[in-house]
């Protein structure tokens, strides 16, 4: 018998990571490394570590494990004071851990109950490993809590330090000050409830007081807005507690820097991660609304384009789910990418006014602003007899923060995506108005705000290239000022920076971070150059998404020197030092030295941002094994031979929460049924358990029915969008991604033309042997990319010919899906039989 006990506490509230992440269990059942946190408790606790172990008393709750009571299952005997909802809390713990409850027995003992749960692992086996049993008991203890004095402690079998949680209401001070604090904590002492009646009250409250509509007269869109604010309220509770916990524990923080985040819609993903989708669906149904209908009212947050941007969004979801102390940083584009309109087969771009009706998921942080500077000159100044360079900027704009909570699944951890919007400097506007130059003031305001207006400005002109560089530096400068400010609040020695800060560059767009942080450390914090460089090289890692050398980002030095003169000086010095070190390593191999230099000499002298990122980063990541091998053997072969230990790959996967649970609910139900658990939603490795069912006819039949249902949904969308009817018996052959020569949509279209030609030349008997095929292409071409636009036109011309050929019929169809985005992808991808990826050479 193994016993764990804890003093009584009313609904013990846990902060993220209070129960540290479990390592994988070593029993035959493989469980996901998780932390278990439940919204069943009063809020606002003060954490305190304690080395004193509590002594159980007659009034304590206990958790006991008995492996002798049953031959096939493990009995968890839980003695605790009865309260509403506790049974659901206990069963939720077992469910999240991937355990199955065979049966349960409940007995009462005064105010206490004794519940005996007979539990097996995901393979139906008894749990016998002592270490695993101890971890399960710890999870149960933290979730259950006790009943009384505001303290919980976990008695461990080892001498490890325990955790004590105290009510924050017990504040220091006397008299009126203490009374005010106690009153404040008592008013904020509970979580919002998630039962249908409470959800209905919250939704109607937001209808009247947030949306400002009569609760007797509001439409679907207004109901969506009220619903979203209701969900956001629950996100903010977890979000505040998460950041309070991280501020107190001071962990090393991960900062994910990306110029693009293709988030898609937030409502469905949020309620699923919060674990309250069914409650909201029931609440809305009783009010006469359907959750799915309201979810369709939400527009896509078009803050990116393609795999790089979707990778960023999936990364944030996974970081939150795995309890990392992470932040994301990006730009809040006013118009996103663009809306793609097809007229006579040609792409036309229209602004995507995704913010016209507001964004209920963001929180504007007016008080979080930073000055970002451009242009100007660099002057030499004397400091204590030494010459130092000082940047005298010629233009200043303000960066204003907009925060977006990102919830994890199966955890209370809710991290932050902070996006920056450009606003004019108050000083500059005031100057213009004081001199009566109102028109110039308005023009300057519009020019300033244009920095964060549009994703991917047309860079065929010098002005477009300058705007793109302004966007990159604006985002980098604001983010690093925020990061350094947060670091300095808790630390006063920059030697600690590598122990407390990790910066990840998502492709080369944020690579100016390297020059910027060197400028901050050397020019503003006055660190020695070599010391600053050693610090910087320990904090950066880099993911590259490009394998074609021609696609690597380069910035002309004349443009960089005009916009950011001090940064160009810093980059020259980094390169000079690197070249000198490299000569010592490889000798005077000038061809190789030239290839590895940060500065590219040529008709247009440029800075190679990928080379800069590799030189400064401790890790260089490819997004798949094939991608990484190409980087090592071709694109960055010289750097790989110099630093093989830097290069690795972590497959650029997607989160199963978004791409199965949200977008493919039928498949989600199928997986949970045949795996016997929902734990795969956190731990994708459990999906390997499907191999046990591949020969099961029932499983295969259900799988086919799920696929057919998804194809039916996609076929209806295609007919509504294009008027083309497609056969559900055909293979749905899909290629959806941004239109680009190296993405090879052109090659795919040539293949479709060849297939059409072969069908035309077949006799009728041979055609009966052909598998019918519906070829689906979708994606956007950059506004200035004429060849990509011509590929879209070619696709429509070929489709018109094939789709109107009665002789071919359903044997071959070609469809172009316009305005492809995340929400459309959530319909297309579940219906695809074949997904084409032709990018690599």
DRENVEX-737478 format. One record per residue (C-alpha): x, y, z; residue number from 1. Coordinates in steps of 0.001 Angstrom, whole numbers, plus 500000, padded with zeros to 6 digits. Layout:
BEGIN
x_y_z_n
X_Y_Z_NUM
...
REM end
This chain:
BEGIN
x_y_z_n
500000_500000_500000_1
501379_503417_498996_2
499799_506443_500633_3
499983_510137_499814_4
498213_512697_502001_5
497683_516440_502139_6
496090_518884_504618_7
492629_520127_503789_8
492278_523034_501345_9
489170_524349_499614_10
489570_523733_495858_11
493352_524024_495562_12
494260_526275_492623_13
497396_525473_490674_14
499591_527728_488589_15
501122_526431_485343_16
503998_524037_485992_17
503269_523889_489723_18
503244_520180_489139_19
506336_519883_486996_20
505974_518110_483667_21
505922_514359_484029_22
508647_512454_482193_23
507309_509667_479975_24
506078_506680_481964_25
508228_503607_481635_26
505350_501116_481816_27
504123_499423_478617_28
501685_502264_478172_29
503449_505376_476902_30
501913_508540_478290_31
502367_512132_477231_32
504694_514319_479360_33
502155_516669_480880_34
501170_518857_483781_35
497640_518625_485093_36
495831_521827_486058_37
492106_522319_486648_38
489911_525442_486849_39
488081_524294_489968_40
489490_526630_492541_41
489735_530060_494055_42
492370_532203_492435_43
495184_534448_493619_44
497538_532302_495622_45
501042_533003_496724_46
503503_530194_496034_47
506087_529247_498624_48
508553_526387_498613_49
508780_524361_501795_50
511138_521663_502960_51
508839_520651_505827_52
506623_517632_505209_53
503082_517714_506527_54
501811_515110_508930_55
498484_513554_507990_56
495670_513965_510487_57
492203_512543_510862_58
490816_515463_508853_59
493190_515080_505902_60
492315_513679_502498_61
494292_510684_501321_62
495080_508836_498125_63
495980_505167_498430_64
497032_502648_495794_65
496073_498990_496159_66
497354_496490_493603_67
496186_493420_495551_68
492447_494003_495212_69
492175_493085_491530_70
494165_490861_489216_71
493651_493035_486131_72
493512_496632_487386_73
495044_499022_489912_74
492772_500425_492644_75
493139_504107_493564_76
491340_504725_496866_77
490568_508423_497381_78
489289_509767_500699_79
488271_513440_500515_80
485613_515856_501736_81
482677_515754_499361_82
482002_518737_497106_83
480213_519393_493818_84
482238_518586_490713_85
484966_516594_492446_86
484081_513346_490687_87
484469_515075_487300_88
487852_516444_488381_89
489116_512981_489347_90
487880_511275_486183_91
489371_514118_484104_92
492814_513442_485639_93
492639_509784_484662_94
491408_510719_481194_95
494178_513261_480522_96
496801_510760_481703_97
495509_508218_479177_98
494152_505842_481825_99
490878_503896_481643_100
488453_503448_484557_101
487040_499892_484571_102
484694_500440_487521_103
484279_502589_490618_104
482832_502141_494128_105
481714_505056_496328_106
481235_504922_500116_107
480513_507722_502609_108
482127_508387_505976_109
480539_511445_507606_110
481468_514551_505584_111
483987_512517_503643_112
483545_510030_500847_113
485754_507116_499857_114
485936_506473_496128_115
487658_503362_494826_116
488617_503565_491125_117
489837_500451_489324_118
492156_501760_486600_119
494197_500325_483720_120
496692_501893_481335_121
495906_502531_477647_122
496796_498900_476850_123
494398_497550_479477_124
497182_496513_481858_125
497557_496960_485594_126
499939_499781_486596_127
502722_498349_488726_128
505713_500660_488316_129
506143_502484_491653_130
507483_505664_490082_131
504510_505882_487722_132
502086_505265_490573_133
503687_508076_492546_134
503305_510492_489631_135
499634_509614_489155_136
498996_510180_492859_137
500733_513532_492727_138
498499_514566_489805_139
495399_513478_491702_140
496556_515261_494865_141
497125_518523_493060_142
493815_518384_491217_143
491703_517371_494233_144
493097_519675_496914_145
491741_519494_500445_146
489257_521410_502503_147
490179_524170_504814_148
493070_526320_505907_149
494448_527523_502591_150
497544_525314_502610_151
498337_522225_500566_152
501477_520123_500823_153
502373_516891_499100_154
504142_514254_501185_155
506691_512522_499009_156
508512_509262_499534_157
511818_511049_499041_158
513328_514106_500691_159
512529_516323_497717_160
511232_519777_498487_161
507466_520068_498622_162
505240_522895_497455_163
503096_525045_499709_164
500396_527277_498250_165
498992_530095_500389_166
496049_532386_499870_167
497166_535802_498641_168
494394_537319_500750_169
496618_536998_503816_170
498403_540241_503034_171
500769_542109_505259_172
499634_545328_506898_173
496898_546478_509254_174
493734_548502_509394_175
492254_550070_506302_176
495041_548928_503945_177
494596_545307_504895_178
490795_545548_504747_179
490938_546963_501209_180
493315_544226_500079_181
491208_541494_501669_182
488082_542887_500002_183
489805_543009_496608_184
490963_539409_496880_185
487554_538215_498055_186
485919_539835_495012_187
488448_538181_492635_188
488621_534870_494464_189
486841_532584_492035_190
487113_531408_488457_191
484299_532043_486035_192
481970_529059_486001_193
481596_526881_482930_194
478160_525344_483398_195
475633_526186_480625_196
473616_528601_482769_197
476701_530621_483770_198
477903_530683_480159_199
474517_531960_479007_200
474616_534764_481571_201
478120_535769_480431_202
477160_535724_476747_203
474073_537858_477305_204
476066_540206_479529_205
478482_540810_476638_206
475586_541217_474198_207
474262_544119_476248_208
477402_545690_477707_209
480212_544871_475225_210
478426_544669_471874_211
475848_547197_473125_212
472851_545388_471673_213
469535_544551_473276_214
469567_541024_474582_215
466157_540623_472884_216
467416_541681_469445_217
470814_540547_468186_218
471941_538585_465131_219
474444_535774_464556_220
477438_538060_464168_221
476637_539961_467352_222
476114_536641_469126_223
479567_535564_467849_224
481128_538739_469262_225
479513_538202_472657_226
480509_534529_472622_227
484113_535399_471759_228
484389_537923_474574_229
482979_535336_476954_230
485666_532845_475882_231
488336_535544_476062_232
487380_536247_479691_233
488284_532660_480539_234
491507_532871_478562_235
492505_536014_480453_236
492068_534269_483816_237
494566_531598_482843_238
496762_534085_481021_239
497169_536291_484115_240
497895_533315_486360_241
500434_531930_483898_242
502417_535155_483703_243
502180_535737_487454_244
503647_532293_488001_245
506474_532780_485494_246
507268_536191_486917_247
507686_534690_490361_248
509643_531589_489355_249
511884_533420_486833_250
512450_530540_484397_251
514439_530801_481208_252
512035_532257_478651_253
511749_531328_475007_254
510971_534130_472548_255
509742_533055_469122_256
510351_535824_466575_257
508395_535579_463336_258
507220_538197_460869_259
504240_535964_460037_260
501645_534082_462093_261
498873_532410_460091_262
496541_531919_463056_263
493243_531388_461246_264
490130_531455_463391_265
490467_531382_467171_266
487044_530514_468590_267
486873_526748_468005_268
490530_526199_468810_269
490202_528159_472083_270
487132_526374_473451_271
488610_522978_472585_272
491882_523795_474333_273
489938_525146_477311_274
487905_521932_477383_275
484495_523663_477306_276
483223_523221_473744_277
480317_520959_474741_278
479234_523335_477516_279
479188_526282_475120_280
477324_524290_472472_281
474638_523357_475007_282
474401_526917_476356_283
473981_528378_472873_284
471477_525722_471837_285
469235_526692_474743_286
469452_530308_473557_287
468439_529332_470020_288
471911_529499_468397_289
474250_526875_466953_290
477905_526969_467918_291
479090_525962_464421_292
477022_528719_462792_293
478474_531365_465107_294
482007_530022_464565_295
481564_530653_460828_296
481040_534367_461559_297
484718_534743_462479_298
487149_535961_459842_299
490665_534654_459390_300
493514_536521_461024_301
495547_536850_457826_302
498901_537641_459401_303
500952_535410_457156_304
501136_533287_454004_305
502189_529701_453505_306
503941_527064_455564_307
506285_529394_457447_308
503365_531349_458895_309
501279_528271_459715_310
504349_526694_461355_311
504511_529736_463645_312
500888_529303_464692_313
501279_525573_465346_314
504480_526274_467271_315
502654_528639_469633_316
499907_526074_470264_317
502464_523367_471048_318
504570_525593_473293_319
501480_526437_475331_320
500364_522800_475516_321
503809_521604_476642_322
503945_524265_479407_323
506885_526237_478027_324
507404_529798_479357_325
507235_531184_475837_326
506295_534413_474059_327
505633_534994_470381_328
506404_538323_468671_329
505176_539574_465303_330
503432_542406_463450_331
499739_543334_463632_332
499060_543878_459934_333
496126_546213_459420_334
495090_544529_456157_335
496764_541161_456421_336
497871_539602_453145_337
495120_540421_450612_338
491823_539012_449409_339
492271_537131_446152_340
489601_537814_443530_341
489635_535851_440256_342
488293_537707_437190_343
488505_535877_433829_344
491164_533627_435322_345
493405_536487_436446_346
494224_537207_440076_347
493227_540612_441440_348
494108_541777_444927_349
491796_543587_447324_350
492603_544721_450866_351
491633_542231_453534_352
489755_544403_456025_353
489910_541775_458731_354
490007_544387_461516_355
487058_546465_460287_356
484746_545068_462953_357
487395_544699_465622_358
489237_541643_466895_359
487715_540274_470110_360
490759_538101_470828_361
493336_540881_471178_362
494038_543210_474085_363
495456_546607_473186_364
498293_547547_475547_365
498363_551318_475207_366
500842_551568_478058_367
503289_549155_476364_368
504921_551345_473737_369
508486_551731_472499_370
510218_554221_470255_371
511624_552759_467052_372
514137_554870_465145_373
515210_555124_461514_374
517624_557031_459264_375
519986_559642_460724_376
523752_559556_461167_377
526393_557950_463361_378
528678_560262_465333_379
531825_559554_467312_380
531739_560632_470964_381
534350_560469_473700_382
533566_558432_476821_383
536267_558312_479464_384
538932_558856_476861_385
537589_556175_474490_386
535871_556709_471162_387
532316_555353_470843_388
529801_555428_468016_389
526399_556983_468744_390
523409_556745_466430_391
521532_560036_465957_392
518234_558922_464337_393
516329_561070_461871_394
512843_559581_462359_395
511005_558078_465306_396
507787_556053_465381_397
505923_554371_468229_398
505320_550630_468506_399
502124_549764_470402_400
501567_546233_471735_401
498506_544090_471045_402
498398_540871_473079_403
496710_537627_472035_404
496352_534825_474635_405
497284_531361_473327_406
495841_528520_475452_407
497416_525102_475807_408
495401_521891_475668_409
494973_519934_478902_410
496842_522549_480930_411
496193_525945_482461_412
499283_527295_480698_413
498230_530234_478473_414
501066_532084_476764_415
501174_535346_474835_416
501493_536371_471210_417
502443_540052_471192_418
501925_541890_467909_419
503158_545422_467203_420
501294_548214_465434_421
503003_551398_464211_422
501768_554781_465456_423
503237_558235_464893_424
505508_559715_467532_425
503548_562054_469795_426
506399_564535_469769_427
506415_564712_465966_428
502630_565173_465676_429
502615_567890_468313_430
505356_569769_466501_431
503400_569721_463252_432
500172_570895_464833_433
501928_573650_466765_434
503279_575083_463514_435
499877_574779_461813_436
501114_572178_459335_437
498007_569990_459623_438
498185_568440_456152_439
501810_567415_456591_440
500942_565997_460005_441
498239_563785_458508_442
500536_562636_455697_443
503271_561767_458162_444
500790_559870_460340_445
499644_557800_457371_446
503233_557137_456333_447
504089_555970_459834_448
501082_553674_460206_449
501785_552132_456789_450
504708_550239_458382_451
502255_547747_459864_452
499559_548063_457204_453
500243_545315_454679_454
501975_541968_454732_455
504433_541629_451831_456
504448_545117_450300_457
505266_545073_446584_458
509069_545220_446618_459
509686_545756_442898_460
510414_549424_443651_461
512964_551003_445977_462
510100_552286_448149_463
508699_548772_448470_464
512085_547338_449455_465
512540_550108_452016_466
509083_549454_453484_467
509841_545732_453830_468
513101_546522_455651_469
511286_549042_457853_470
508778_546363_458815_471
511537_543957_459760_472
513442_546412_461905_473
510303_547899_463472_474
509217_544441_464645_475
512743_543507_465788_476
513432_546736_467684_477
510129_546765_469585_478
510403_543076_470478_479
513974_543294_471751_480
513242_546402_473807_481
510385_544502_475411_482
512531_541423_476046_483
515446_543388_477516_484
513068_545414_479692_485
511588_542203_481105_486
515049_540762_481724_487
516275_543886_483516_488
513244_543895_485829_489
514565_540715_487453_490
518313_540790_486724_491
521076_543383_486719_492
523906_541397_485153_493
523917_540695_481403_494
526140_537667_482014_495
522879_535985_483045_496
521168_536738_479729_497
521968_533346_478089_498
520593_531576_481192_499
517304_533471_481102_500
516630_534306_477439_501
516426_532168_474287_502
515645_533887_470971_503
514460_531822_468033_504
514580_533285_464519_505
511821_531909_462293_506
513637_532275_458962_507
515785_535318_458171_508
513112_538028_458517_509
514009_538646_462200_510
517771_538348_461604_511
518325_542067_462199_512
517837_541071_465859_513
521513_540117_465904_514
522738_543566_464931_515
520116_545254_467114_516
520979_543394_470301_517
524672_544030_469684_518
523825_547733_469366_519
521850_547651_472608_520
524576_545847_474563_521
527503_547856_473175_522
526033_551324_472619_523
523373_551551_475325_524
524520_549114_478021_525
528203_549893_477276_526
529457_546296_477301_527
532765_545421_475722_528
532339_544222_472119_529
533831_540757_472697_530
531776_540213_475837_531
528600_541286_474057_532
529364_539018_471086_533
529933_535996_473338_534
526561_536632_475001_535
524732_537080_471707_536
526080_533846_470215_537
524605_531875_473134_538
521016_533123_472871_539
520058_532709_469192_540
518771_529666_467307_541
517608_529719_463700_542
515093_527832_461549_543
515549_528249_457820_544
512653_527487_455477_545
514513_528033_452202_546
516732_525509_450412_547
517191_527299_447086_548
520185_529629_447215_549
518449_532140_444953_550
515623_532457_447496_551
517837_533442_450429_552
517271_536966_451707_553
519790_539688_450870_554
519602_543380_451808_555
521438_545960_449645_556
524012_547809_451734_557
523022_551212_450353_558
519444_550678_451522_559
520555_549355_454914_560
523077_552157_455365_561
520434_554781_454655_562
517745_553345_456918_563
519926_551855_459693_564
523434_553327_459472_565
524670_552076_462849_566
523495_548538_462146_567
525433_548425_458899_568
528598_549387_460829_569
527921_546577_463314_570
527382_544047_460530_571
530628_545066_458846_572
532498_544565_462112_573
530878_541158_462736_574
531872_540086_459241_575
535427_541424_459553_576
535976_539522_462805_577
534449_536374_461340_578
536633_536537_458224_579
539765_536835_460333_580
538769_533838_462438_581
537820_531875_459340_582
541186_532465_457732_583
542789_530840_460761_584
540544_527802_460323_585
540560_527233_456526_586
543455_529311_455271_587
543331_531627_452261_588
540682_529765_450273_589
539250_532957_448787_590
536387_531290_446955_591
535139_529701_450148_592
535791_532860_452140_593
533708_534758_449609_594
530844_532250_449795_595
530773_532340_453610_596
531079_536099_453994_597
528107_538012_455371_598
528822_540714_452788_599
528257_539783_449155_600
530310_541782_446691_601
528873_542239_443230_602
526875_544550_441052_603
524701_545214_444114_604
526620_544950_447361_605
524395_543132_449856_606
524157_541603_453321_607
523434_537866_453321_608
520992_537448_456189_609
521141_533641_456205_610
524935_533681_456623_611
524575_536158_459468_612
522002_533940_461192_613
524124_530800_460892_614
527277_532508_462180_615
525535_533875_465261_616
523221_530967_466150_617
524150_528019_468317_618
521640_525809_466431_619
520505_525793_462791_620
517291_523894_462185_621
515849_522473_458981_622
512152_521681_458808_623
512530_518042_457712_624
515255_515465_457185_625
515252_515983_453400_626
515336_519747_453891_627
518177_519512_456415_628
520204_517168_454191_629
519866_519660_451331_630
521115_522448_453592_631
524123_520381_454662_632
525083_519047_451251_633
524279_522024_449024_634
522898_525302_450342_635
525099_525706_453439_636
527708_523039_452769_637
530602_525344_453693_638
529074_526163_457068_639
528174_522527_457764_640
531777_521473_457183_641
532885_524204_459597_642
530237_523611_462308_643
528542_520200_461803_644
527354_520265_465419_645
525142_523305_464742_646
522920_521626_462167_647
519874_519559_463110_648
516324_519035_461946_649
513006_519013_463719_650
510205_518113_461350_651
507927_521030_460557_652
504776_519299_461744_653
501328_520614_462575_654
499312_520563_465766_655
496711_517830_465934_656
494471_520139_467973_657
493841_522400_464967_658
494116_519906_462133_659
492207_516949_463572_660
490161_518016_466605_661
488962_521334_465128_662
488952_520720_461380_663
488175_516997_461273_664
485868_516152_464213_665
484671_512900_462621_666
488236_511597_462408_667
488845_512830_465971_668
485943_510736_467264_669
487160_507719_465274_670
490692_507960_466665_671
489519_508329_470259_672
487150_505372_469882_673
489715_502937_468478_674
492614_504107_470651_675
490390_504030_473733_676
491652_507416_474923_677
491808_511106_474037_678
495388_511351_475298_679
496626_511353_471682_680
495421_514961_471478_681
498433_515863_473637_682
500740_513015_472718_683
500731_512218_468991_684
502984_509179_469564_685
499901_507336_470805_686
498570_507368_467241_687
500932_504464_466523_688
498337_502374_468368_689
496235_502495_465192_690
498588_499883_463729_691
496841_497325_465909_692
493608_497914_463960_693
494747_498155_460325_694
493373_494706_459500_695
490105_495288_461349_696
487286_495531_458801_697
485135_497608_461132_698
487916_500157_461632_699
488634_500359_457904_700
484952_500806_457072_701
484569_503636_459587_702
487751_505259_458269_703
486342_505227_454714_704
483052_506698_455919_705
484889_509572_457634_706
486847_510288_454450_707
483700_510192_452326_708
481920_512582_454685_709
484802_515040_454407_710
484891_514692_450614_711
481159_515377_450493_712
481648_518585_452462_713
484484_519675_450131_714
482500_518762_446998_715
479600_520949_448161_716
482019_523834_448716_717
483544_523377_445240_718
480132_523387_443580_719
479048_526483_445516_720
482307_528300_444762_721
482878_527331_441106_722
479743_525624_439831_723
481744_522468_439037_724
480180_519192_440199_725
482724_516551_441165_726
482322_512850_441820_727
482872_511572_445375_728
484237_508354_443852_729
487126_510257_442254_730
490524_510675_443860_731
490831_514204_445261_732
494366_515236_444239_733
495232_518455_446107_734
498053_521003_445856_735
497380_524022_448073_736
500192_526463_448889_737
501393_529882_447798_738
501874_530105_444042_739
505577_530144_443199_740
507835_528714_440524_741
509739_526576_442999_742
506479_525277_444494_743
505936_523794_441018_744
502246_524339_440417_745
503315_524784_436783_746
504760_521261_436743_747
501539_519958_438266_748
499455_521670_435562_749
501678_520201_432844_750
501032_516783_434413_751
497271_517412_434306_752
497498_518408_430614_753
499433_515193_429926_754
496808_513131_431796_755
494032_514812_429783_756
495848_514085_426525_757
496288_510417_427498_758
492576_510104_428328_759
491586_511643_424992_760
493681_509073_423137_761
492404_506049_425117_762
489722_503724_423854_763
486636_503196_425988_764
487820_499878_427433_765
491050_501405_428712_766
489150_504334_430240_767
487173_501948_432458_768
490447_501034_434163_769
491325_504667_434987_770
490782_505997_438499_771
488753_509227_438188_772
490618_512236_439535_773
489679_515722_440749_774
492756_517970_440721_775
492453_520842_443187_776
494903_523766_443223_777
494759_526742_445562_778
497034_529563_446673_779
497896_533216_446241_780
500575_534833_444089_781
502494_537796_445460_782
501148_541033_443896_783
504424_541754_442120_784
505112_538178_440959_785
503925_538185_437344_786
504965_534618_436466_787
503019_533252_439456_788
499970_535202_438314_789
500299_533704_434840_790
500373_530217_436398_791
496977_530976_437974_792
495644_532106_434589_793
496976_528941_432934_794
495270_526817_435570_795
491907_528427_434803_796
492383_528092_431050_797
493185_524371_431365_798
490267_523878_433782_799
487826_525493_431341_800
488916_523107_428600_801
488860_519923_430708_802
485735_520581_432770_803
483619_521304_429657_804
484715_518205_427761_805
481715_515845_427884_806
483850_513070_426379_807
486025_513016_429541_808
483205_513554_432044_809
484106_512698_435643_810
487378_511001_434707_811
489229_514280_435171_812
488330_517655_436677_813
490485_520654_437539_814
489411_523201_440146_815
491170_526337_441397_816
490086_527406_444895_817
490308_531210_445269_818
491314_533150_448363_819
492895_530122_450026_820
493346_530579_453780_821
493387_528547_457004_822
489614_528220_457203_823
489443_526937_453621_824
492349_524589_454386_825
490344_523155_457292_826
487814_522029_454680_827
490189_521036_451865_828
492777_519022_453778_829
490359_516568_455490_830
488815_515867_452067_831
492115_515247_450261_832
493017_511730_449103_833
496421_512842_447804_834
498402_515929_448870_835
501008_517166_446383_836
504298_518649_447628_837
506706_519247_444774_838
508896_522007_446209_839
512279_520298_446488_840
514713_520004_443615_841
REM end
